[in-house]
Each structure stands twice: as C-alpha cells, then as structure tokens.
Amino acid sequence: MHPWSKWTTYRHGVRRFLIDTDTASDDAVALVMALRDPSIEVVAITVVAGNVPLDQAVQNACYTAELCDSAVPIHAGAARPVLRDLATAESVHGNDGMGDIGLDLQGRSPAAGWGPQIIVDTALTGDLTIVTLGPLTNLATALLWAPNIAEHIDRVVVMGGTGLHGSGNITPNAEFNFWVDPEAVRVVLRSGLPLEFVGWDISIASAVVTPERAEQLRALDTPLSDFALDIQAVVESYVETETGLEGPDLPDPIAMAHAIDPTPASMTEVNVDIAIGPDPMRGALIVDRFGFTGAPANVRVVTAYPEEAFFSLLADRLA
C-alpha cells in the first residue's frame, strides 16, 4: 500500500488528530482551528520545547484549550532537542510566547503521561493524523522508541522547512523548527511515515495578515478572533523590522488548514533529507527535486495553498 493511500478517504467523517506543538502565538491559532472544527476530534496535544521553553509552552496550550472550552488532554514532552541545547524564539513571539499582552499564563497542570509515550500509545490505536507545529523532537523520540508506529499513522502534516523555494527564517537556509532539532527531522524523514511538509514559503505566500486581512478578521468580533489577532503583537513588531512582510504571517495555522482540508493544496512527491552540520547549512532541507539521487519519494511537499482558501477556513473557525 502506498504510504499516502489513506489520505484521500480520510477526509470523510470525524477525524482523529494528535497535535504536537511548541505553543506560541501562531501555534495557538492553529490549535483554535482544530479544536473548533466539527470534523476534527483532537484526541491529545503533546507539547515540545521550541518557540519557548517547555513549561511556558504547556501553559500556553492549556490556556488556549480553556479558551475553546476543550477538555483535550495536554501532555508535556521533550524539554530539549535530541542532541543539542535548546534555542528559543521569544524575540519573535514575546517573553511568554503569546505576544506579552498580559494573559494569565501560569498555574495550569498538564495531564499525566509523557509526550512521546502518548504519541506511541495513540498511534497504535489507528486512524490518526499527527500535526506537528514545532521541532520534531517528540515525534522522533517516539519513533526511536517504537519505530513500528509508522505503520499505524494515516497522515503526518509537518509545519517545517522551506519547501521547494524560499529562504529560511532563522538562517538564510533554514526554517526555525527544523533548525532547532535537525537530528529529529532526519529520524522522521527516514521513518517511513506518510509525511506532508508545509514550509515557511507557503506561509509568507498565502498566510500574511495584511492590514486588510486583520480588519476582516477583527470584524468577526468574537473572543477567538480578538485572541488570534491580539497575540500577534510581538510578531507584528518583529516583521516590521526583520522580514519586511505586510503583517504577521501564520505558518502553523496554514499547516493546520492543510491538515483539515488538503483539497486546495498543490503538492509534489520528492525525496528529502536535511543538513545537520554547523551553520550556515544546519537545518536546511536537501530536496531532490529532479531525482538526481534516484531515491524514492519520502515527503509530499506542499507547493501552494491558496490564500483565499486559507483565510476563509480561518475566519470560519474563529467565528
């Protein structure tokens, strides 16, 4: 059976998602999208260190679930990459990861159970989509522990990398999630999982919250639409000075949009590896676009996701 054969039928009925997140401002919006989608049952959220340290990421996930009136179990996972020291991104998302707007992000407790163990246990129950929004440390650890889980997972949608085009957002060649833990990415790439990568290039092409888009979302006038925009406060300042975009972009939400509805996406199947050496190549994807290696495809790379389709789905869930 082709590793991606299930995705065409998996769209029908209620689908089971496990979401792995390093919860900061764009992750939180992606969580809202899934938790508010009537076609999705989020069976677990596992948390990994990345945008912010693990404890803060757990608090941010718990707060977001509460805001959505969800009782989904949230499990703490890996506090550092497989082989490296942790690098975080508070300069992009704020000291609390959620825009430093004064949210009450302390005092909540995660559910019992360690993130990678939860991934293993949940995968073995079958009929599962995994959506990863941060470094791949939890998923790689689960695979190193129980490699057979790859046979039981229907789809793995990964926000990471730079796709077939575009530059990095942490170095000229690398996207942040993959740069933080490139060894974990290599484990995942060689696992046999049915992988679908949504890179940062897709976010800056189709998920930039321009002033016009922000006005449209603010006009929804719901607690969730206000939350989704307000927590981008530090990102908005960052893009003004660093990336030059017209507004904050939403990489994790557009990856979640693809997980929820892949039908608008354009994709290509290619063989992908990752550079794990020192900068400037650390975390850069090696995409065999023209088949020079002769190696079989191991990733479906999203090459386009229409802007209108993304913002329509986002607005519907925030409303």
C-alpha positions as CSV (number, residue, x, y, z in Angstrom):
1,M,0.0,0.0,0.0
2,H,1.3,3.4,-0.9
3,P,2.1,5.3,2.3
4,W,-0.2,8.2,1.3
5,S,-3.1,6.0,0.0
6,K,-5.3,6.7,3.1
7,W,-5.4,10.4,2.9
8,T,-8.0,10.6,0.1
9,T,-10.6,8.7,2.1
10,Y,-9.6,10.1,5.5
11,R,-11.4,13.4,4.8
12,H,-14.8,11.8,5.4
13,G,-16.4,11.8,8.8
14,V,-14.9,12.9,12.1
15,R,-11.1,12.6,12.0
16,R,-8.8,12.0,14.9
17,F,-5.9,14.5,15.3
18,L,-2.9,14.4,17.7
19,I,-1.3,17.8,17.7
20,D,2.3,18.3,18.7
21,T,3.1,22.0,19.5
22,D,5.7,24.4,21.0
23,T,2.8,26.7,21.7
24,A,3.4,30.3,20.9
25,S,1.3,32.9,19.0
26,D,0.8,31.1,15.7
27,D,0.5,27.7,17.3
28,A,-2.3,28.9,19.5
29,V,-4.3,30.0,16.4
30,A,-3.7,26.6,14.8
31,L,-5.0,24.9,18.0
32,V,-8.1,27.0,17.9
33,M,-8.7,26.0,14.3
34,A,-8.6,22.3,15.1
35,L,-10.4,22.5,18.5
36,R,-13.3,24.5,16.9
37,D,-13.6,22.3,13.8
38,P,-16.7,20.0,13.9
39,S,-15.0,17.4,11.6
40,I,-12.0,17.0,13.9
41,E,-11.6,15.2,17.3
42,V,-8.4,16.3,18.9
43,V,-7.6,13.3,21.0
44,A,-4.4,14.7,22.5
45,I,-2.0,17.6,22.5
46,T,1.7,16.9,23.1
47,V,4.0,19.8,23.9
48,V,7.7,20.3,23.0
49,A,10.2,23.0,23.7
50,G,10.9,25.3,20.8
51,N,9.4,28.8,20.5
52,V,9.5,29.0,24.3
53,P,10.8,26.6,27.0
54,L,8.6,23.6,27.7
55,D,6.9,24.8,30.8
56,Q,5.7,28.0,29.1
57,A,4.6,26.1,26.0
58,V,2.5,23.8,28.2
59,Q,0.8,26.8,29.9
60,N,0.1,28.4,26.6
61,A,-1.5,25.2,25.2
62,C,-3.6,24.8,28.4
63,Y,-4.8,28.4,28.2
64,T,-5.8,28.0,24.5
65,A,-7.7,24.8,25.1
66,E,-9.6,26.5,28.0
67,L,-10.5,29.4,25.7
68,C,-12.0,26.9,23.3
69,D,-13.9,25.1,26.1
70,S,-12.0,22.0,25.3
71,A,-11.1,19.3,27.8
72,V,-8.5,17.7,25.5
73,P,-5.6,16.2,27.5
74,I,-2.4,18.2,27.2
75,H,0.9,16.3,27.8
76,A,4.4,17.7,28.4
77,G,7.1,16.2,26.2
78,A,10.7,16.9,25.5
79,A,12.4,19.9,27.1
80,R,15.3,20.0,24.7
81,P,16.3,18.7,21.3
82,V,17.6,15.2,20.8
83,L,21.3,16.1,20.8
84,R,21.5,19.9,21.1
85,D,21.0,22.7,23.5
86,L,17.6,24.4,23.2
87,A,17.3,27.6,21.2
88,T,14.1,29.6,21.6
89,A,12.3,32.5,19.8
90,E,11.0,34.9,22.4
91,S,12.3,37.8,20.3
92,V,9.6,36.8,17.7
93,H,6.7,35.8,19.9
94,G,7.3,37.6,23.2
95,N,8.7,36.5,26.5
96,D,5.5,34.5,27.2
97,G,5.2,33.3,23.6
98,M,1.8,34.9,23.3
99,G,2.5,38.5,22.5
100,D,3.2,39.7,26.0
101,I,-0.3,41.2,26.2
102,G,-0.9,40.3,29.9
103,L,-2.7,36.9,29.5
104,D,-2.9,34.7,32.7
105,L,-0.5,32.0,31.5
106,Q,0.5,30.4,34.8
107,G,-0.7,27.8,37.3
108,R,-2.2,25.1,35.0
109,S,-1.2,21.5,35.1
110,P,-0.8,19.1,32.1
111,A,-2.3,15.7,32.0
112,A,-0.3,12.7,33.2
113,G,1.9,11.0,30.6
114,W,5.0,12.0,28.7
115,G,4.5,13.4,25.2
116,P,6.5,10.7,23.2
117,Q,4.8,7.9,25.1
118,I,1.4,9.4,24.4
119,I,2.3,9.6,20.7
120,V,3.2,5.9,20.7
121,D,0.1,4.8,22.6
122,T,-2.3,6.9,20.5
123,A,-0.7,5.9,17.2
124,L,-1.2,2.2,18.0
125,T,-4.9,2.8,18.2
126,G,-5.0,3.6,14.5
127,D,-7.0,6.1,12.3
128,L,-4.8,9.0,13.3
129,T,-3.5,12.2,11.8
130,I,-0.5,13.8,13.5
131,V,0.0,17.5,13.0
132,T,3.4,18.9,14.2
133,L,3.8,22.7,14.8
134,G,7.2,22.8,16.4
135,P,10.5,21.0,16.5
136,L,10.1,17.3,15.8
137,T,11.8,16.1,19.0
138,N,8.7,14.4,20.5
139,L,7.8,12.5,17.3
140,A,11.4,11.5,16.7
141,T,11.7,10.2,20.2
142,A,8.5,8.2,19.8
143,L,9.9,6.7,16.6
144,L,13.3,5.8,18.1
145,W,11.4,4.1,20.9
146,A,8.7,2.4,18.8
147,P,9.5,2.5,15.1
148,N,6.6,0.3,14.2
149,I,4.1,3.2,14.9
150,A,4.9,4.5,11.4
151,E,2.7,1.7,10.0
152,H,-0.3,2.8,12.1
153,I,-0.5,6.5,11.3
154,D,-2.6,7.8,8.4
155,R,-1.0,11.2,7.8
156,V,1.7,13.4,9.4
157,V,1.3,17.1,8.5
158,V,4.5,19.0,9.4
159,M,5.0,22.7,9.6
160,G,8.6,23.0,8.8
161,G,11.3,23.6,6.2
162,T,11.2,25.9,3.2
163,G,9.7,23.7,0.6
164,L,10.9,23.9,-3.0
165,H,11.6,27.6,-2.9
166,G,12.1,30.5,-0.4
167,S,14.7,31.3,2.2
168,G,14.9,30.4,5.9
169,N,13.5,32.4,8.8
170,I,16.3,31.7,11.3
171,T,19.3,31.4,8.9
172,P,19.4,32.1,5.1
173,N,18.8,28.4,4.5
174,A,16.8,27.0,7.4
175,E,13.3,27.3,8.9
176,F,13.2,27.6,12.7
177,N,11.5,24.3,13.7
178,F,14.0,22.2,11.6
179,W,17.0,24.3,12.6
180,V,16.2,23.8,16.3
181,D,16.4,20.0,16.1
182,P,17.7,18.8,12.7
183,E,18.6,15.3,14.0
184,A,15.0,14.8,14.9
185,V,14.0,15.8,11.4
186,R,16.3,13.2,10.0
187,V,14.8,10.4,12.2
188,V,11.3,11.4,11.0
189,L,12.4,11.5,7.3
190,R,13.8,8.0,7.5
191,S,10.9,6.5,9.4
192,G,8.5,5.6,6.5
193,L,5.8,7.9,7.9
194,P,3.4,9.4,5.3
195,L,4.8,12.9,5.6
196,E,3.3,16.2,4.2
197,F,5.5,19.3,4.7
198,V,4.1,22.8,4.8
199,G,7.0,25.1,4.7
200,W,7.5,28.7,5.7
201,D,7.4,29.6,2.0
202,I,3.8,28.7,2.0
203,S,3.1,30.9,5.0
204,I,4.7,34.0,3.5
205,A,3.0,33.4,0.2
206,S,-0.6,32.8,1.5
207,A,-0.9,33.5,5.2
208,V,0.2,37.0,5.8
209,V,-2.2,39.0,7.9
210,T,-2.1,42.3,6.0
211,P,-4.0,45.3,7.4
212,E,-6.9,44.4,5.2
213,R,-6.9,40.8,6.4
214,A,-6.7,41.9,10.0
215,E,-9.6,44.3,9.5
216,Q,-11.7,41.4,8.1
217,L,-10.8,39.1,11.0
218,R,-11.4,41.8,13.6
219,A,-14.8,42.4,12.1
220,L,-15.8,38.9,13.2
221,D,-16.0,40.4,16.7
222,T,-15.6,37.1,18.6
223,P,-13.4,36.3,21.6
224,L,-11.4,33.9,19.4
225,S,-10.9,36.4,16.6
226,D,-9.7,39.0,19.0
227,F,-7.4,36.5,20.7
228,A,-5.9,35.3,17.4
229,L,-5.0,38.9,16.4
230,D,-4.0,40.3,19.8
231,I,-1.4,37.6,20.5
232,Q,0.5,38.5,17.3
233,A,1.6,41.8,18.9
234,V,5.3,41.0,19.2
235,V,5.3,39.1,15.8
236,E,3.8,42.2,14.2
237,S,6.7,44.3,15.5
238,Y,9.2,41.7,14.5
239,V,8.1,41.5,10.9
240,E,8.2,45.3,10.6
241,T,11.9,45.4,11.4
242,E,13.1,41.9,10.3
243,T,11.2,40.3,7.5
244,G,9.5,43.2,5.8
245,L,6.2,41.4,5.4
246,E,3.0,43.4,5.3
247,G,1.9,41.9,8.6
248,P,2.5,38.8,10.8
249,D,2.4,35.6,8.9
250,L,0.7,32.4,10.3
251,P,2.8,29.3,9.4
252,D,1.2,26.9,11.9
253,P,-2.4,27.9,11.0
254,I,-1.8,27.4,7.3
255,A,-0.3,24.0,8.1
256,M,-3.4,23.2,10.1
257,A,-5.6,24.4,7.3
258,H,-3.9,21.9,5.1
259,A,-4.3,19.1,7.7
260,I,-8.1,20.0,7.9
261,D,-8.6,20.4,4.2
262,P,-5.9,19.4,1.8
263,T,-8.1,19.7,-1.3
264,P,-7.0,23.2,-2.3
265,A,-3.3,22.4,-2.0
266,S,-0.8,21.7,-4.8
267,M,1.8,19.1,-3.8
268,T,4.7,17.2,-5.2
269,E,6.3,14.0,-4.0
270,V,10.1,14.2,-3.6
271,N,12.9,12.7,-1.7
272,V,14.0,15.0,1.1
273,D,17.0,14.9,3.5
274,I,18.3,17.5,6.0
275,A,21.6,19.0,6.7
276,I,22.7,18.5,10.3
277,G,26.1,20.1,10.2
278,P,27.0,23.5,11.5
279,D,25.6,26.8,10.2
280,P,25.1,28.1,7.6
281,M,23.6,24.7,6.4
282,R,22.3,23.4,9.8
283,G,18.6,22.6,9.3
284,A,18.5,23.2,5.6
285,L,16.4,20.8,3.6
286,I,18.0,18.8,0.8
287,V,15.2,18.4,-1.7
288,D,15.9,16.1,-4.7
289,R,13.6,18.0,-6.9
290,F,14.9,16.5,-10.2
291,G,15.5,12.9,-8.9
292,F,19.3,13.1,-9.1
293,T,19.8,10.6,-6.3
294,G,17.3,8.0,-7.6
295,A,16.0,7.7,-4.0
296,P,12.2,7.1,-3.6
297,A,10.0,10.0,-2.6
298,N,9.5,10.2,1.2
299,V,7.6,13.5,1.5
300,R,4.7,15.2,-0.1
301,V,5.8,18.9,-0.2
302,V,3.0,21.4,-0.4
303,T,4.0,23.9,-3.2
304,A,0.9,26.1,-2.9
305,Y,-2.1,26.6,-0.7
306,P,-4.5,29.4,-2.0
307,E,-4.7,32.5,0.2
308,E,-8.4,32.8,-0.1
309,A,-9.0,29.2,0.9
310,F,-6.8,29.6,4.0
311,F,-8.4,32.8,5.2
312,S,-11.9,31.5,4.5
313,L,-11.2,28.5,6.7
314,L,-9.5,30.5,9.4
315,A,-12.4,33.0,9.6
316,D,-15.0,30.3,9.7
317,R,-13.3,28.7,12.8
318,L,-12.7,32.0,14.6
319,A,-16.3,32.9,14.1
